[in-house]
Amino acid sequence: MVDVKKLDKNKRQDKNSHQSPNLVDIRHIQIDMELPAFERLEKYLQDIENPYQFLCGHVAVHVCFSDEGNDLSTQLKHYFSSYNH
């Protein structure tokens, strides 16, 4: 089961508080497409440990979202439409 309190704690952590060796490499996460969507999400969150801070190879990734503003889809559309002009 998804632990909302743990997710909230992870979200609030300083990006410098985790050293790279303690982070999970997302390249090693496998998604079982046979599982229902909610079970895939639960398994992913369990495997990645912290969806806001993880590794992709030797690169530490810190993900954050704004409480205000556009969603990711809108931002990407805006970025790519302005990029082509």
SEFIZA-3560 file (N, C-alpha, C; in Angstrom, 3 decimals):
REM SEFIZA-3560
<numar><xx>0.835</xx><yy>-1.179</yy><zz>0.000</zz><atom>N</atom></numar>
<numar><xx>0.000</xx><yy>0.000</yy><zz>0.000</zz><atom>CA</atom></numar>
<numar><xx>0.882</xx><yy>1.246</yy><zz>0.000</zz><atom>C</atom></numar>
<numar><xx>0.480</xx><yy>2.269</yy><zz>-0.718</zz><atom>N</atom></numar>
<numar><xx>1.232</xx><yy>3.510</yy><zz>-0.818</zz><atom>CA</atom></numar>
<numar><xx>1.162</xx><yy>4.246</yy><zz>0.518</zz><atom>C</atom></numar>
<numar><xx>2.326</xx><yy>4.614</yy><zz>1.051</zz><atom>N</atom></numar>
<numar><xx>2.403</xx><yy>5.359</yy><zz>2.305</zz><atom>CA</atom></numar>
<numar><xx>2.479</xx><yy>6.848</yy><zz>1.973</zz><atom>C</atom></numar>
<numar><xx>1.349</xx><yy>7.526</yy><zz>2.080</zz><atom>N</atom></numar>
<numar><xx>1.259</xx><yy>8.936</yy><zz>1.704</zz><atom>CA</atom></numar>
<numar><xx>2.165</xx><yy>9.798</yy><zz>2.582</zz><atom>C</atom></numar>
<numar><xx>2.273</xx><yy>9.470</yy><zz>3.850</zz><atom>N</atom></numar>
<numar><xx>3.139</xx><yy>10.243</yy><zz>4.751</zz><atom>CA</atom></numar>
<numar><xx>4.600</xx><yy>10.134</yy><zz>4.330</zz><atom>C</atom></numar>
<numar><xx>5.005</xx><yy>8.934</yy><zz>3.917</zz><atom>N</atom></numar>
<numar><xx>6.388</xx><yy>8.740</yy><zz>3.471</zz><atom>CA</atom></numar>
<numar><xx>6.636</xx><yy>9.513</yy><zz>2.173</zz><atom>C</atom></numar>
<numar><xx>5.674</xx><yy>9.490</yy><zz>1.251</zz><atom>N</atom></numar>
<numar><xx>5.818</xx><yy>10.250</yy><zz>0.011</zz><atom>CA</atom></numar>
<numar><xx>5.948</xx><yy>11.739</yy><zz>0.303</zz><atom>C</atom></numar>
<numar><xx>5.131</xx><yy>12.245</yy><zz>1.210</zz><atom>N</atom></numar>
<numar><xx>5.183</xx><yy>13.659</yy><zz>1.563</zz><atom>CA</atom></numar>
<numar><xx>6.529</xx><yy>14.007</yy><zz>2.192</zz><atom>C</atom></numar>
<numar><xx>7.036</xx><yy>13.138</yy><zz>3.051</zz><atom>N</atom></numar>
<numar><xx>8.351</xx><yy>13.348</yy><zz>3.666</zz><atom>CA</atom></numar>
<numar><xx>9.438</xx><yy>13.369</yy><zz>2.594</zz><atom>C</atom></numar>
<numar><xx>9.375</xx><yy>12.428</yy><zz>1.651</zz><atom>N</atom></numar>
<numar><xx>10.358</xx><yy>12.385</yy><zz>0.565</zz><atom>CA</atom></numar>
<numar><xx>10.301</xx><yy>13.651</yy><zz>-0.278</zz><atom>C</atom></numar>
<numar><xx>9.103</xx><yy>14.134</yy><zz>-0.519</zz><atom>N</atom></numar>
<numar><xx>8.926</xx><yy>15.335</yy><zz>-1.339</zz><atom>CA</atom></numar>
<numar><xx>9.578</xx><yy>16.544</yy><zz>-0.683</zz><atom>C</atom></numar>
<numar><xx>9.526</xx><yy>16.608</yy><zz>0.631</zz><atom>N</atom></numar>
<numar><xx>10.033</xx><yy>17.769</yy><zz>1.360</zz><atom>CA</atom></numar>
<numar><xx>11.533</xx><yy>17.697</yy><zz>1.655</zz><atom>C</atom></numar>
<numar><xx>12.151</xx><yy>16.563</yy><zz>1.399</zz><atom>N</atom></numar>
<numar><xx>13.575</xx><yy>16.408</yy><zz>1.696</zz><atom>CA</atom></numar>
<numar><xx>14.413</xx><yy>17.302</yy><zz>0.808</zz><atom>C</atom></numar>
<numar><xx>15.473</xx><yy>17.811</yy><zz>1.393</zz><atom>N</atom></numar>
<numar><xx>16.439</xx><yy>18.601</yy><zz>0.650</zz><atom>CA</atom></numar>
<numar><xx>17.146</xx><yy>17.695</yy><zz>-0.351</zz><atom>C</atom></numar>
<numar><xx>17.343</xx><yy>18.199</yy><zz>-1.554</zz><atom>N</atom></numar>
<numar><xx>17.967</xx><yy>17.359</yy><zz>-2.583</zz><atom>CA</atom></numar>
<numar><xx>19.400</xx><yy>16.979</yy><zz>-2.240</zz><atom>C</atom></numar>
<numar><xx>20.024</xx><yy>17.700</yy><zz>-1.337</zz><atom>N</atom></numar>
<numar><xx>21.395</xx><yy>17.375</yy><zz>-0.941</zz><atom>CA</atom></numar>
<numar><xx>21.447</xx><yy>16.424</yy><zz>0.249</zz><atom>C</atom></numar>
<numar><xx>20.283</xx><yy>16.074</yy><zz>0.794</zz><atom>N</atom></numar>
<numar><xx>20.269</xx><yy>15.222</yy><zz>1.984</zz><atom>CA</atom></numar>
<numar><xx>20.554</xx><yy>13.757</yy><zz>1.662</zz><atom>C</atom></numar>
<numar><xx>20.328</xx><yy>13.337</yy><zz>0.447</zz><atom>N</atom></numar>
<numar><xx>20.619</xx><yy>11.955</yy><zz>0.050</zz><atom>CA</atom></numar>
<numar><xx>21.890</xx><yy>11.939</yy><zz>-0.784</zz><atom>C</atom></numar>
<numar><xx>22.791</xx><yy>11.103</yy><zz>-0.414</zz><atom>N</atom></numar>
<numar><xx>23.990</xx><yy>10.925</yy><zz>-1.213</zz><atom>CA</atom></numar>
<numar><xx>23.692</xx><yy>9.906</yy><zz>-2.306</zz><atom>C</atom></numar>
<numar><xx>24.299</xx><yy>10.066</yy><zz>-3.441</zz><atom>N</atom></numar>
<numar><xx>24.035</xx><yy>9.216</yy><zz>-4.600</zz><atom>CA</atom></numar>
<numar><xx>24.090</xx><yy>7.718</yy><zz>-4.330</zz><atom>C</atom></numar>
<numar><xx>25.026</xx><yy>7.208</yy><zz>-3.524</zz><atom>N</atom></numar>
<numar><xx>25.055</xx><yy>5.749</yy><zz>-3.299</zz><atom>CA</atom></numar>
<numar><xx>23.789</xx><yy>5.207</yy><zz>-2.633</zz><atom>C</atom></numar>
<numar><xx>23.047</xx><yy>6.057</yy><zz>-1.935</zz><atom>N</atom></numar>
<numar><xx>21.834</xx><yy>5.615</yy><zz>-1.257</zz><atom>CA</atom></numar>
<numar><xx>20.604</xx><yy>5.662</yy><zz>-2.153</zz><atom>C</atom></numar>
<numar><xx>20.733</xx><yy>6.240</yy><zz>-3.322</zz><atom>N</atom></numar>
<numar><xx>19.595</xx><yy>6.382</yy><zz>-4.220</zz><atom>CA</atom></numar>
<numar><xx>19.466</xx><yy>5.158</yy><zz>-5.120</zz><atom>C</atom></numar>
<numar><xx>18.247</xx><yy>4.860</yy><zz>-5.518</zz><atom>N</atom></numar>
<numar><xx>17.967</xx><yy>3.723</yy><zz>-6.401</zz><atom>CA</atom></numar>
<numar><xx>18.164</xx><yy>4.164</yy><zz>-7.848</zz><atom>C</atom></numar>
<numar><xx>18.810</xx><yy>3.326</yy><zz>-8.634</zz><atom>N</atom></numar>
<numar><xx>18.991</xx><yy>3.601</yy><zz>-10.063</zz><atom>CA</atom></numar>
<numar><xx>17.725</xx><yy>3.178</yy><zz>-10.805</zz><atom>C</atom></numar>
<numar><xx>17.063</xx><yy>4.144</yy><zz>-11.410</zz><atom>N</atom></numar>
<numar><xx>15.786</xx><yy>3.893</yy><zz>-12.080</zz><atom>CA</atom></numar>
<numar><xx>15.935</xx><yy>2.908</yy><zz>-13.239</zz><atom>C</atom></numar>
<numar><xx>17.149</xx><yy>2.766</yy><zz>-13.765</zz><atom>N</atom></numar>
<numar><xx>17.358</xx><yy>1.826</yy><zz>-14.873</zz><atom>CA</atom></numar>
<numar><xx>17.138</xx><yy>0.381</yy><zz>-14.450</zz><atom>C</atom></numar>
<numar><xx>17.188</xx><yy>0.124</yy><zz>-13.137</zz><atom>N</atom></numar>
<numar><xx>17.011</xx><yy>-1.238</yy><zz>-12.637</zz><atom>CA</atom></numar>
<numar><xx>15.570</xx><yy>-1.544</yy><zz>-12.241</zz><atom>C</atom></numar>
<numar><xx>14.700</xx><yy>-0.577</yy><zz>-12.380</zz><atom>N</atom></numar>
<numar><xx>13.285</xx><yy>-0.771</yy><zz>-12.044</zz><atom>CA</atom></numar>
<numar><xx>12.594</xx><yy>-1.412</yy><zz>-13.244</zz><atom>C</atom></numar>
<numar><xx>11.896</xx><yy>-2.494</yy><zz>-13.002</zz><atom>N</atom></numar>
<numar><xx>11.148</xx><yy>-3.155</yy><zz>-14.070</zz><atom>CA</atom></numar>
<numar><xx>9.662</xx><yy>-3.033</yy><zz>-13.789</zz><atom>C</atom></numar>
<numar><xx>8.910</xx><yy>-2.710</yy><zz>-14.824</zz><atom>N</atom></numar>
<numar><xx>7.465</xx><yy>-2.547</yy><zz>-14.718</zz><atom>CA</atom></numar>
<numar><xx>6.788</xx><yy>-3.767</yy><zz>-15.343</zz><atom>C</atom></numar>
<numar><xx>5.969</xx><yy>-4.442</yy><zz>-14.577</zz><atom>N</atom></numar>
<numar><xx>5.214</xx><yy>-5.598</yy><zz>-15.065</zz><atom>CA</atom></numar>
<numar><xx>3.910</xx><yy>-5.093</yy><zz>-15.668</zz><atom>C</atom></numar>
<numar><xx>3.853</xx><yy>-5.039</yy><zz>-16.991</zz><atom>N</atom></numar>
<numar><xx>2.686</xx><yy>-4.492</yy><zz>-17.683</zz><atom>CA</atom></numar>
<numar><xx>1.459</xx><yy>-5.391</yy><zz>-17.559</zz><atom>C</atom></numar>
<numar><xx>1.625</xx><yy>-6.579</yy><zz>-17.011</zz><atom>N</atom></numar>
<numar><xx>0.493</xx><yy>-7.481</yy><zz>-16.799</zz><atom>CA</atom></numar>
<numar><xx>-0.321</xx><yy>-7.082</yy><zz>-15.561</zz><atom>C</atom></numar>
<numar><xx>0.301</xx><yy>-6.328</yy><zz>-14.672</zz><atom>N</atom></numar>
<numar><xx>-0.390</xx><yy>-5.904</yy><zz>-13.455</zz><atom>CA</atom></numar>
<numar><xx>-1.353</xx><yy>-4.757</yy><zz>-13.760</zz><atom>C</atom></numar>
<numar><xx>-2.412</xx><yy>-4.632</yy><zz>-12.985</zz><atom>N</atom></numar>
<numar><xx>-3.292</xx><yy>-3.464</yy><zz>-13.119</zz><atom>CA</atom></numar>
<numar><xx>-2.507</xx><yy>-2.184</yy><zz>-12.797</zz><atom>C</atom></numar>
<numar><xx>-2.958</xx><yy>-1.052</yy><zz>-13.313</zz><atom>N</atom></numar>
<numar><xx>-2.233</xx><yy>0.212</yy><zz>-13.186</zz><atom>CA</atom></numar>
<numar><xx>-1.899</xx><yy>0.558</yy><zz>-11.736</zz><atom>C</atom></numar>
<numar><xx>-2.849</xx><yy>0.409</yy><zz>-10.840</zz><atom>N</atom></numar>
<numar><xx>-2.597</xx><yy>0.773</yy><zz>-9.443</zz><atom>CA</atom></numar>
<numar><xx>-1.521</xx><yy>-0.114</yy><zz>-8.829</zz><atom>C</atom></numar>
<numar><xx>-1.529</xx><yy>-1.396</yy><zz>-9.151</zz><atom>N</atom></numar>
<numar><xx>-0.504</xx><yy>-2.301</yy><zz>-8.626</zz><atom>CA</atom></numar>
<numar><xx>0.862</xx><yy>-1.982</yy><zz>-9.216</zz><atom>C</atom></numar>
<numar><xx>0.899</xx><yy>-1.587</yy><zz>-10.494</zz><atom>N</atom></numar>
<numar><xx>2.171</xx><yy>-1.169</yy><zz>-11.105</zz><atom>CA</atom></numar>
<numar><xx>2.723</xx><yy>0.050</yy><zz>-10.374</zz><atom>C</atom></numar>
<numar><xx>1.842</xx><yy>1.010</yy><zz>-10.080</zz><atom>N</atom></numar>
<numar><xx>2.259</xx><yy>2.215</yy><zz>-9.365</zz><atom>CA</atom></numar>
<numar><xx>2.788</xx><yy>1.865</yy><zz>-7.979</zz><atom>C</atom></numar>
<numar><xx>2.070</xx><yy>1.036</yy><zz>-7.257</zz><atom>N</atom></numar>
<numar><xx>2.523</xx><yy>0.629</yy><zz>-5.924</zz><atom>CA</atom></numar>
<numar><xx>3.880</xx><yy>-0.066</yy><zz>-5.982</zz><atom>C</atom></numar>
<numar><xx>4.045</xx><yy>-0.961</yy><zz>-6.938</zz><atom>N</atom></numar>
<numar><xx>5.314</xx><yy>-1.692</yy><zz>-7.087</zz><atom>CA</atom></numar>
<numar><xx>6.449</xx><yy>-0.727</yy><zz>-7.437</zz><atom>C</atom></numar>
<numar><xx>6.170</xx><yy>0.226</yy><zz>-8.332</zz><atom>N</atom></numar>
<numar><xx>7.179</xx><yy>1.218</yy><zz>-8.711</zz><atom>CA</atom></numar>
<numar><xx>7.602</xx><yy>2.035</yy><zz>-7.493</zz><atom>C</atom></numar>
<numar><xx>6.629</xx><yy>2.523</yy><zz>-6.736</zz><atom>N</atom></numar>
<numar><xx>6.947</xx><yy>3.332</yy><zz>-5.558</zz><atom>CA</atom></numar>
<numar><xx>7.727</xx><yy>2.530</yy><zz>-4.527</zz><atom>C</atom></numar>
<numar><xx>7.403</xx><yy>1.271</yy><zz>-4.397</zz><atom>N</atom></numar>
<numar><xx>8.135</xx><yy>0.401</yy><zz>-3.473</zz><atom>CA</atom></numar>
<numar><xx>9.574</xx><yy>0.210</yy><zz>-3.959</zz><atom>C</atom></numar>
<numar><xx>9.748</xx><yy>-0.032</yy><zz>-5.245</zz><atom>N</atom></numar>
<numar><xx>11.078</xx><yy>-0.308</yy><zz>-5.800</zz><atom>CA</atom></numar>
<numar><xx>11.963</xx><yy>0.939</yy><zz>-5.847</zz><atom>C</atom></numar>
<numar><xx>11.403</xx><yy>2.087</yy><zz>-6.215</zz><atom>N</atom></numar>
<numar><xx>12.201</xx><yy>3.302</yy><zz>-6.380</zz><atom>CA</atom></numar>
<numar><xx>12.525</xx><yy>3.935</yy><zz>-5.030</zz><atom>C</atom></numar>
<numar><xx>11.741</xx><yy>3.609</yy><zz>-4.020</zz><atom>N</atom></numar>
<numar><xx>11.894</xx><yy>4.097</yy><zz>-2.643</zz><atom>CA</atom></numar>
<numar><xx>11.587</xx><yy>5.584</yy><zz>-2.504</zz><atom>C</atom></numar>
<numar><xx>12.171</xx><yy>6.417</yy><zz>-3.334</zz><atom>N</atom></numar>
<numar><xx>11.893</xx><yy>7.850</yy><zz>-3.293</zz><atom>CA</atom></numar>
<numar><xx>11.701</xx><yy>8.338</yy><zz>-4.728</zz><atom>C</atom></numar>
<numar><xx>10.461</xx><yy>8.556</yy><zz>-5.153</zz><atom>N</atom></numar>
<numar><xx>10.224</xx><yy>8.971</yy><zz>-6.541</zz><atom>CA</atom></numar>
<numar><xx>10.667</xx><yy>10.401</yy><zz>-6.837</zz><atom>C</atom></numar>
<numar><xx>11.080</xx><yy>11.136</yy><zz>-5.815</zz><atom>N</atom></numar>
<numar><xx>11.535</xx><yy>12.508</yy><zz>-5.994</zz><atom>CA</atom></numar>
<numar><xx>13.049</xx><yy>12.606</yy><zz>-6.122</zz><atom>C</atom></numar>
<numar><xx>13.764</xx><yy>11.570</yy><zz>-5.688</zz><atom>N</atom></numar>
<numar><xx>15.222</xx><yy>11.548</yy><zz>-5.789</zz><atom>CA</atom></numar>
<numar><xx>15.673</xx><yy>10.133</yy><zz>-6.115</zz><atom>C</atom></numar>
<numar><xx>16.357</xx><yy>10.010</yy><zz>-7.237</zz><atom>N</atom></numar>
<numar><xx>16.824</xx><yy>8.696</yy><zz>-7.669</zz><atom>CA</atom></numar>
<numar><xx>17.998</xx><yy>8.887</yy><zz>-8.609</zz><atom>C</atom></numar>
<numar><xx>18.600</xx><yy>7.817</yy><zz>-9.012</zz><atom>N</atom></numar>
<numar><xx>19.696</xx><yy>7.861</yy><zz>-9.979</zz><atom>CA</atom></numar>
<numar><xx>19.211</xx><yy>7.414</yy><zz>-11.344</zz><atom>C</atom></numar>
<numar><xx>19.853</xx><yy>7.937</yy><zz>-12.353</zz><atom>N</atom></numar>
<numar><xx>19.721</xx><yy>7.431</yy><zz>-13.715</zz><atom>CA</atom></numar>
<numar><xx>21.161</xx><yy>7.266</yy><zz>-14.189</zz><atom>C</atom></numar>
<numar><xx>21.688</xx><yy>6.075</yy><zz>-13.988</zz><atom>N</atom></numar>
<numar><xx>23.111</xx><yy>5.859</yy><zz>-14.224</zz><atom>CA</atom></numar>
<numar><xx>23.892</xx><yy>6.556</yy><zz>-13.118</zz><atom>C</atom></numar>
<numar><xx>24.825</xx><yy>7.414</yy><zz>-13.505</zz><atom>N</atom></numar>
<numar><xx>25.635</xx><yy>8.140</yy><zz>-12.527</zz><atom>CA</atom></numar>
<numar><xx>25.073</xx><yy>9.525</yy><zz>-12.233</zz><atom>C</atom></numar>
<numar><xx>23.909</xx><yy>9.824</yy><zz>-12.777</zz><atom>N</atom></numar>
<numar><xx>23.305</xx><yy>11.147</yy><zz>-12.604</zz><atom>CA</atom></numar>
<numar><xx>22.229</xx><yy>11.091</yy><zz>-11.524</zz><atom>C</atom></numar>
<numar><xx>22.377</xx><yy>11.923</yy><zz>-10.507</zz><atom>N</atom></numar>
<numar><xx>21.348</xx><yy>12.041</yy><zz>-9.472</zz><atom>CA</atom></numar>
<numar><xx>20.234</xx><yy>12.937</yy><zz>-10.014</zz><atom>C</atom></numar>
<numar><xx>19.004</xx><yy>12.478</yy><zz>-9.893</zz><atom>N</atom></numar>
<numar><xx>17.837</xx><yy>13.209</yy><zz>-10.395</zz><atom>CA</atom></numar>
<numar><xx>17.007</xx><yy>13.661</yy><zz>-9.198</zz><atom>C</atom></numar>
<numar><xx>16.641</xx><yy>14.936</yy><zz>-9.204</zz><atom>N</atom></numar>
<numar><xx>15.759</xx><yy>15.483</yy><zz>-8.172</zz><atom>CA</atom></numar>
<numar><xx>14.538</xx><yy>16.043</yy><zz>-8.887</zz><atom>C</atom></numar>
<numar><xx>13.371</xx><yy>15.504</yy><zz>-8.582</zz><atom>N</atom></numar>
<numar><xx>12.123</xx><yy>15.899</yy><zz>-9.233</zz><atom>CA</atom></numar>
<numar><xx>11.310</xx><yy>16.737</yy><zz>-8.256</zz><atom>C</atom></numar>
<numar><xx>10.810</xx><yy>17.871</yy><zz>-8.736</zz><atom>N</atom></numar>
<numar><xx>9.918</xx><yy>18.675</yy><zz>-7.901</zz><atom>CA</atom></numar>
<numar><xx>8.840</xx><yy>19.275</yy><zz>-8.793</zz><atom>C</atom></numar>
<numar><xx>7.726</xx><yy>19.581</yy><zz>-8.177</zz><atom>N</atom></numar>
<numar><xx>6.585</xx><yy>20.120</yy><zz>-8.893</zz><atom>CA</atom></numar>
<numar><xx>6.116</xx><yy>21.383</yy><zz>-8.197</zz><atom>C</atom></numar>
<numar><xx>5.632</xx><yy>22.314</yy><zz>-8.976</zz><atom>N</atom></numar>
<numar><xx>5.085</xx><yy>23.549</yy><zz>-8.433</zz><atom>CA</atom></numar>
<numar><xx>3.641</xx><yy>23.332</yy><zz>-7.994</zz><atom>C</atom></numar>
<numar><xx>3.288</xx><yy>23.932</yy><zz>-6.874</zz><atom>N</atom></numar>
<numar><xx>1.897</xx><yy>23.868</yy><zz>-6.430</zz><atom>CA</atom></numar>
<numar><xx>1.001</xx><yy>24.747</yy><zz>-7.291</zz><atom>C</atom></numar>
<numar><xx>1.606</xx><yy>25.697</yy><zz>-7.960</zz><atom>N</atom></numar>
<numar><xx>0.861</xx><yy>26.621</yy><zz>-8.809</zz><atom>CA</atom></numar>
<numar><xx>1.360</xx><yy>26.477</yy><zz>-10.242</zz><atom>C</atom></numar>
<numar><xx>0.594</xx><yy>26.995</yy><zz>-11.171</zz><atom>N</atom></numar>
<numar><xx>1.044</xx><yy>27.000</yy><zz>-12.549</zz><atom>CA</atom></numar>
<numar><xx>0.469</xx><yy>25.864</yy><zz>-13.367</zz><atom>C</atom></numar>
<numar><xx>1.006</xx><yy>25.715</yy><zz>-14.560</zz><atom>N</atom></numar>
<numar><xx>0.509</xx><yy>24.725</yy><zz>-15.510</zz><atom>CA</atom></numar>
<numar><xx>0.988</xx><yy>23.323</yy><zz>-15.164</zz><atom>C</atom></numar>
<numar><xx>0.241</xx><yy>22.344</yy><zz>-15.658</zz><atom>N</atom></numar>
<numar><xx>0.676</xx><yy>20.964</yy><zz>-15.486</zz><atom>CA</atom></numar>
<numar><xx>1.796</xx><yy>20.663</yy><zz>-16.479</zz><atom>C</atom></numar>
<numar><xx>2.435</xx><yy>19.523</yy><zz>-16.312</zz><atom>N</atom></numar>
<numar><xx>3.588</xx><yy>19.155</yy><zz>-17.134</zz><atom>CA</atom></numar>
<numar><xx>3.245</xx><yy>19.111</yy><zz>-18.614</zz><atom>C</atom></numar>
<numar><xx>2.102</xx><yy>18.553</yy><zz>-18.956</zz><atom>N</atom></numar>
<numar><xx>1.696</xx><yy>18.444</yy><zz>-20.358</zz><atom>CA</atom></numar>
<numar><xx>1.609</xx><yy>19.820</yy><zz>-21.012</zz><atom>C</atom></numar>
<numar><xx>0.996</xx><yy>20.762</yy><zz>-20.330</zz><atom>N</atom></numar>
<numar><xx>0.861</xx><yy>22.123</yy><zz>-20.862</zz><atom>CA</atom></numar>
<numar><xx>2.224</xx><yy>22.776</yy><zz>-21.006</zz><atom>C</atom></numar>
<numar><xx>3.078</xx><yy>22.608</yy><zz>-20.013</zz><atom>N</atom></numar>
<numar><xx>4.417</xx><yy>23.187</yy><zz>-20.072</zz><atom>CA</atom></numar>
<numar><xx>5.227</xx><yy>22.619</yy><zz>-21.236</zz><atom>C</atom></numar>
<numar><xx>5.143</xx><yy>21.308</yy><zz>-21.444</zz><atom>N</atom></numar>
<numar><xx>5.882</xx><yy>20.694</yy><zz>-22.551</zz><atom>CA</atom></numar>
<numar><xx>5.367</xx><yy>21.167</yy><zz>-23.900</zz><atom>C</atom></numar>
<numar><xx>4.056</xx><yy>21.277</yy><zz>-24.045</zz><atom>N</atom></numar>
<numar><xx>3.482</xx><yy>21.794</yy><zz>-25.294</zz><atom>CA</atom></numar>
<numar><xx>3.985</xx><yy>23.202</yy><zz>-25.562</zz><atom>C</atom></numar>
<numar><xx>3.975</xx><yy>24.033</yy><zz>-24.534</zz><atom>N</atom></numar>
<numar><xx>4.449</xx><yy>25.408</yy><zz>-24.680</zz><atom>CA</atom></numar>
<numar><xx>5.933</xx><yy>25.429</yy><zz>-25.058</zz><atom>C</atom></numar>
<numar><xx>6.729</xx><yy>24.629</yy><zz>-24.388</zz><atom>N</atom></numar>
<numar><xx>8.160</xx><yy>24.581</yy><zz>-24.658</zz><atom>CA</atom></numar>
<numar><xx>8.445</xx><yy>24.177</yy><zz>-26.099</zz><atom>C</atom></numar>
<numar><xx>7.836</xx><yy>23.074</yy><zz>-26.547</zz><atom>N</atom></numar>
<numar><xx>8.133</xx><yy>22.580</yy><zz>-27.885</zz><atom>CA</atom></numar>
<numar><xx>7.541</xx><yy>23.459</yy><zz>-28.975</zz><atom>C</atom></numar>
<numar><xx>6.418</xx><yy>24.100</yy><zz>-28.724</zz><atom>N</atom></numar>
<numar><xx>5.857</xx><yy>24.996</yy><zz>-29.741</zz><atom>CA</atom></numar>
<numar><xx>6.719</xx><yy>26.244</yy><zz>-29.874</zz><atom>C</atom></numar>
<numar><xx>7.292</xx><yy>26.736</yy><zz>-28.789</zz><atom>N</atom></numar>
<numar><xx>8.162</xx><yy>27.910</yy><zz>-28.875</zz><atom>CA</atom></numar>
<numar><xx>9.545</xx><yy>27.530</yy><zz>-29.397</zz><atom>C</atom></numar>
<numar><xx>9.955</xx><yy>26.305</yy><zz>-29.182</zz><atom>N</atom></numar>
<numar><xx>11.266</xx><yy>25.832</yy><zz>-29.626</zz><atom>CA</atom></numar>
<numar><xx>11.357</xx><yy>25.767</yy><zz>-31.149</zz><atom>C</atom></numar>
<numar><xx>10.262</xx><yy>25.438</yy><zz>-31.811</zz><atom>N</atom></numar>
<numar><xx>10.261</xx><yy>25.279</yy><zz>-33.267</zz><atom>CA</atom></numar>
<numar><xx>10.199</xx><yy>26.599</yy><zz>-34.015</zz><atom>C</atom></numar>
<numar><xx>9.967</xx><yy>27.696</yy><zz>-33.321</zz><atom>N</atom></numar>
<numar><xx>9.846</xx><yy>28.992</yy><zz>-34.011</zz><atom>CA</atom></numar>
<numar><xx>11.108</xx><yy>29.771</yy><zz>-33.973</zz><atom>C</atom></numar>
//
